Amino acid sequence: MNMKALDYTALTLVVIGAINWGLIGFFQFDLVATLFGGMNSWISRIIYALVGISGIYTLTLYGKIDNSMVVGNQH
């Protein structure tokens, strides 16, 4: 898997995690647990772990941000 695909996969998992946390915060509804058999099911735990690893991985994306992407940056 190339780095761009890994970046998009990680970002997708982070977005899924953010949506799930939003649902928990606003509605006390855990979508991952509902879809995959409860918070303690092995598949839910794998998804939670992948989301967590993706969150850590996406910290590396800060180093990839190019200064030319900043609005108003004139070269």
Phi and psi in radians as a Rosetta constraint file:
Dihedral C 1 N 2 CA 2 C 2 CIRCULARHARMONIC -1.343 0.35
Dihedral N 2 CA 2 C 2 N 3 CIRCULARHARMONIC 2.918 0.35
Dihedral C 2 N 3 CA 3 C 3 CIRCULARHARMONIC -1.120 0.35
Dihedral N 3 CA 3 C 3 N 4 CIRCULARHARMONIC -0.621 0.35
Dihedral C 3 N 4 CA 4 C 4 CIRCULARHARMONIC -1.132 0.35
Dihedral N 4 CA 4 C 4 N 5 CIRCULARHARMONIC -0.751 0.35
Dihedral C 4 N 5 CA 5 C 5 CIRCULARHARMONIC -1.131 0.35
Dihedral N 5 CA 5 C 5 N 6 CIRCULARHARMONIC -0.693 0.35
Dihedral C 5 N 6 CA 6 C 6 CIRCULARHARMONIC -1.127 0.35
Dihedral N 6 CA 6 C 6 N 7 CIRCULARHARMONIC -0.708 0.35
Dihedral C 6 N 7 CA 7 C 7 CIRCULARHARMONIC -1.047 0.35
Dihedral N 7 CA 7 C 7 N 8 CIRCULARHARMONIC -0.834 0.35
Dihedral C 7 N 8 CA 8 C 8 CIRCULARHARMONIC -1.154 0.35
Dihedral N 8 CA 8 C 8 N 9 CIRCULARHARMONIC -0.677 0.35
Dihedral C 8 N 9 CA 9 C 9 CIRCULARHARMONIC -1.100 0.35
Dihedral N 9 CA 9 C 9 N 10 CIRCULARHARMONIC -0.815 0.35
Dihedral C 9 N 10 CA 10 C 10 CIRCULARHARMONIC -1.099 0.35
Dihedral N 10 CA 10 C 10 N 11 CIRCULARHARMONIC -0.773 0.35
Dihedral C 10 N 11 CA 11 C 11 CIRCULARHARMONIC -1.096 0.35
Dihedral N 11 CA 11 C 11 N 12 CIRCULARHARMONIC -0.678 0.35
Dihedral C 11 N 12 CA 12 C 12 CIRCULARHARMONIC -1.087 0.35
Dihedral N 12 CA 12 C 12 N 13 CIRCULARHARMONIC -0.775 0.35
Dihedral C 12 N 13 CA 13 C 13 CIRCULARHARMONIC -1.147 0.35
Dihedral N 13 CA 13 C 13 N 14 CIRCULARHARMONIC -0.640 0.35
Dihedral C 13 N 14 CA 14 C 14 CIRCULARHARMONIC -1.146 0.35
Dihedral N 14 CA 14 C 14 N 15 CIRCULARHARMONIC -0.700 0.35
Dihedral C 14 N 15 CA 15 C 15 CIRCULARHARMONIC -1.116 0.35
Dihedral N 15 CA 15 C 15 N 16 CIRCULARHARMONIC -0.746 0.35
Dihedral C 15 N 16 CA 16 C 16 CIRCULARHARMONIC -1.025 0.35
Dihedral N 16 CA 16 C 16 N 17 CIRCULARHARMONIC -0.779 0.35
Dihedral C 16 N 17 CA 17 C 17 CIRCULARHARMONIC -1.095 0.35
Dihedral N 17 CA 17 C 17 N 18 CIRCULARHARMONIC -0.719 0.35
Dihedral C 17 N 18 CA 18 C 18 CIRCULARHARMONIC -1.131 0.35
Dihedral N 18 CA 18 C 18 N 19 CIRCULARHARMONIC -0.730 0.35
Dihedral C 18 N 19 CA 19 C 19 CIRCULARHARMONIC -1.098 0.35
Dihedral N 19 CA 19 C 19 N 20 CIRCULARHARMONIC -0.765 0.35
Dihedral C 19 N 20 CA 20 C 20 CIRCULARHARMONIC -1.080 0.35
Dihedral N 20 CA 20 C 20 N 21 CIRCULARHARMONIC -0.766 0.35
Dihedral C 20 N 21 CA 21 C 21 CIRCULARHARMONIC -1.131 0.35
Dihedral N 21 CA 21 C 21 N 22 CIRCULARHARMONIC -0.644 0.35
Dihedral C 21 N 22 CA 22 C 22 CIRCULARHARMONIC -1.085 0.35
Dihedral N 22 CA 22 C 22 N 23 CIRCULARHARMONIC -0.763 0.35
Dihedral C 22 N 23 CA 23 C 23 CIRCULARHARMONIC -1.101 0.35
Dihedral N 23 CA 23 C 23 N 24 CIRCULARHARMONIC -0.687 0.35
Dihedral C 23 N 24 CA 24 C 24 CIRCULARHARMONIC -1.139 0.35
Dihedral N 24 CA 24 C 24 N 25 CIRCULARHARMONIC -0.790 0.35
Dihedral C 24 N 25 CA 25 C 25 CIRCULARHARMONIC -1.159 0.35
Dihedral N 25 CA 25 C 25 N 26 CIRCULARHARMONIC -0.738 0.35
Dihedral C 25 N 26 CA 26 C 26 CIRCULARHARMONIC -1.503 0.35
Dihedral N 26 CA 26 C 26 N 27 CIRCULARHARMONIC -0.633 0.35
Dihedral C 26 N 27 CA 27 C 27 CIRCULARHARMONIC -2.193 0.35
Dihedral N 27 CA 27 C 27 N 28 CIRCULARHARMONIC 0.041 0.35
Dihedral C 27 N 28 CA 28 C 28 CIRCULARHARMONIC 0.920 0.35
Dihedral N 28 CA 28 C 28 N 29 CIRCULARHARMONIC 0.752 0.35
Dihedral C 28 N 29 CA 29 C 29 CIRCULARHARMONIC -2.200 0.35
Dihedral N 29 CA 29 C 29 N 30 CIRCULARHARMONIC 2.024 0.35
Dihedral C 29 N 30 CA 30 C 30 CIRCULARHARMONIC -1.693 0.35
Dihedral N 30 CA 30 C 30 N 31 CIRCULARHARMONIC 1.765 0.35
Dihedral C 30 N 31 CA 31 C 31 CIRCULARHARMONIC -1.110 0.35
Dihedral N 31 CA 31 C 31 N 32 CIRCULARHARMONIC -0.736 0.35
Dihedral C 31 N 32 CA 32 C 32 CIRCULARHARMONIC -1.059 0.35
Dihedral N 32 CA 32 C 32 N 33 CIRCULARHARMONIC -0.824 0.35
Dihedral C 32 N 33 CA 33 C 33 CIRCULARHARMONIC -1.106 0.35
Dihedral N 33 CA 33 C 33 N 34 CIRCULARHARMONIC -0.677 0.35
Dihedral C 33 N 34 CA 34 C 34 CIRCULARHARMONIC -1.134 0.35
Dihedral N 34 CA 34 C 34 N 35 CIRCULARHARMONIC -0.749 0.35
Dihedral C 34 N 35 CA 35 C 35 CIRCULARHARMONIC -1.309 0.35
Dihedral N 35 CA 35 C 35 N 36 CIRCULARHARMONIC -0.507 0.35
Dihedral C 35 N 36 CA 36 C 36 CIRCULARHARMONIC -2.099 0.35
Dihedral N 36 CA 36 C 36 N 37 CIRCULARHARMONIC 0.433 0.35
Dihedral C 36 N 37 CA 37 C 37 CIRCULARHARMONIC 1.566 0.35
Dihedral N 37 CA 37 C 37 N 38 CIRCULARHARMONIC 0.545 0.35
Dihedral C 37 N 38 CA 38 C 38 CIRCULARHARMONIC 1.732 0.35
Dihedral N 38 CA 38 C 38 N 39 CIRCULARHARMONIC 2.832 0.35
Dihedral C 38 N 39 CA 39 C 39 CIRCULARHARMONIC -1.164 0.35
Dihedral N 39 CA 39 C 39 N 40 CIRCULARHARMONIC -0.470 0.35
Dihedral C 39 N 40 CA 40 C 40 CIRCULARHARMONIC -1.691 0.35
Dihedral N 40 CA 40 C 40 N 41 CIRCULARHARMONIC 0.024 0.35
Dihedral C 40 N 41 CA 41 C 41 CIRCULARHARMONIC -1.212 0.35
Dihedral N 41 CA 41 C 41 N 42 CIRCULARHARMONIC 2.642 0.35
Dihedral C 41 N 42 CA 42 C 42 CIRCULARHARMONIC -1.123 0.35
Dihedral N 42 CA 42 C 42 N 43 CIRCULARHARMONIC -0.624 0.35
Dihedral C 42 N 43 CA 43 C 43 CIRCULARHARMONIC -1.237 0.35
Dihedral N 43 CA 43 C 43 N 44 CIRCULARHARMONIC -0.662 0.35
Dihedral C 43 N 44 CA 44 C 44 CIRCULARHARMONIC -1.100 0.35
Dihedral N 44 CA 44 C 44 N 45 CIRCULARHARMONIC -0.742 0.35
Dihedral C 44 N 45 CA 45 C 45 CIRCULARHARMONIC -1.130 0.35
Dihedral N 45 CA 45 C 45 N 46 CIRCULARHARMONIC -0.622 0.35
Dihedral C 45 N 46 CA 46 C 46 CIRCULARHARMONIC -1.141 0.35
Dihedral N 46 CA 46 C 46 N 47 CIRCULARHARMONIC -0.770 0.35
Dihedral C 46 N 47 CA 47 C 47 CIRCULARHARMONIC -1.096 0.35
Dihedral N 47 CA 47 C 47 N 48 CIRCULARHARMONIC -0.793 0.35
Dihedral C 47 N 48 CA 48 C 48 CIRCULARHARMONIC -1.034 0.35
Dihedral N 48 CA 48 C 48 N 49 CIRCULARHARMONIC -0.745 0.35
Dihedral C 48 N 49 CA 49 C 49 CIRCULARHARMONIC -1.126 0.35
Dihedral N 49 CA 49 C 49 N 50 CIRCULARHARMONIC -0.752 0.35
Dihedral C 49 N 50 CA 50 C 50 CIRCULARHARMONIC -1.122 0.35
Dihedral N 50 CA 50 C 50 N 51 CIRCULARHARMONIC -0.673 0.35
Dihedral C 50 N 51 CA 51 C 51 CIRCULARHARMONIC -1.124 0.35
Dihedral N 51 CA 51 C 51 N 52 CIRCULARHARMONIC -0.738 0.35
Dihedral C 51 N 52 CA 52 C 52 CIRCULARHARMONIC -1.115 0.35
Dihedral N 52 CA 52 C 52 N 53 CIRCULARHARMONIC -0.780 0.35
Dihedral C 52 N 53 CA 53 C 53 CIRCULARHARMONIC -1.109 0.35
Dihedral N 53 CA 53 C 53 N 54 CIRCULARHARMONIC -0.689 0.35
Dihedral C 53 N 54 CA 54 C 54 CIRCULARHARMONIC -1.117 0.35
Dihedral N 54 CA 54 C 54 N 55 CIRCULARHARMONIC -0.679 0.35
Dihedral C 54 N 55 CA 55 C 55 CIRCULARHARMONIC -1.070 0.35
Dihedral N 55 CA 55 C 55 N 56 CIRCULARHARMONIC -0.741 0.35
Dihedral C 55 N 56 CA 56 C 56 CIRCULARHARMONIC -1.150 0.35
Dihedral N 56 CA 56 C 56 N 57 CIRCULARHARMONIC -0.761 0.35
Dihedral C 56 N 57 CA 57 C 57 CIRCULARHARMONIC -1.079 0.35
Dihedral N 57 CA 57 C 57 N 58 CIRCULARHARMONIC -0.693 0.35
Dihedral C 57 N 58 CA 58 C 58 CIRCULARHARMONIC -1.173 0.35
Dihedral N 58 CA 58 C 58 N 59 CIRCULARHARMONIC -0.261 0.35
Dihedral C 58 N 59 CA 59 C 59 CIRCULARHARMONIC -1.045 0.35
Dihedral N 59 CA 59 C 59 N 60 CIRCULARHARMONIC -0.512 0.35
Dihedral C 59 N 60 CA 60 C 60 CIRCULARHARMONIC -1.215 0.35
Dihedral N 60 CA 60 C 60 N 61 CIRCULARHARMONIC -0.335 0.35
Dihedral C 60 N 61 CA 61 C 61 CIRCULARHARMONIC -1.183 0.35
Dihedral N 61 CA 61 C 61 N 62 CIRCULARHARMONIC -0.417 0.35
Dihedral C 61 N 62 CA 62 C 62 CIRCULARHARMONIC -1.041 0.35
Dihedral N 62 CA 62 C 62 N 63 CIRCULARHARMONIC -0.615 0.35
Dihedral C 62 N 63 CA 63 C 63 CIRCULARHARMONIC -1.280 0.35
Dihedral N 63 CA 63 C 63 N 64 CIRCULARHARMONIC -0.287 0.35
Dihedral C 63 N 64 CA 64 C 64 CIRCULARHARMONIC -1.628 0.35
Dihedral N 64 CA 64 C 64 N 65 CIRCULARHARMONIC -0.137 0.35
Dihedral C 64 N 65 CA 65 C 65 CIRCULARHARMONIC -1.206 0.35
Dihedral N 65 CA 65 C 65 N 66 CIRCULARHARMONIC 2.186 0.35
Dihedral C 65 N 66 CA 66 C 66 CIRCULARHARMONIC -1.563 0.35
Dihedral N 66 CA 66 C 66 N 67 CIRCULARHARMONIC 2.445 0.35
Dihedral C 66 N 67 CA 67 C 67 CIRCULARHARMONIC -1.047 0.35
Dihedral N 67 CA 67 C 67 N 68 CIRCULARHARMONIC -0.423 0.35
Dihedral C 67 N 68 CA 68 C 68 CIRCULARHARMONIC -1.237 0.35
Dihedral N 68 CA 68 C 68 N 69 CIRCULARHARMONIC -0.248 0.35
Dihedral C 68 N 69 CA 69 C 69 CIRCULARHARMONIC -1.405 0.35
Dihedral N 69 CA 69 C 69 N 70 CIRCULARHARMONIC -0.274 0.35
Dihedral C 69 N 70 CA 70 C 70 CIRCULARHARMONIC -1.248 0.35
Dihedral N 70 CA 70 C 70 N 71 CIRCULARHARMONIC 2.245 0.35
Dihedral C 70 N 71 CA 71 C 71 CIRCULARHARMONIC -1.127 0.35
Dihedral N 71 CA 71 C 71 N 72 CIRCULARHARMONIC 2.347 0.35
Dihedral C 71 N 72 CA 72 C 72 CIRCULARHARMONIC 1.487 0.35
Dihedral N 72 CA 72 C 72 N 73 CIRCULARHARMONIC 0.041 0.35
Dihedral C 72 N 73 CA 73 C 73 CIRCULARHARMONIC -1.389 0.35
Dihedral N 73 CA 73 C 73 N 74 CIRCULARHARMONIC 1.956 0.35
Dihedral C 73 N 74 CA 74 C 74 CIRCULARHARMONIC -1.721 0.35
Dihedral N 74 CA 74 C 74 N 75 CIRCULARHARMONIC 2.255 0.35
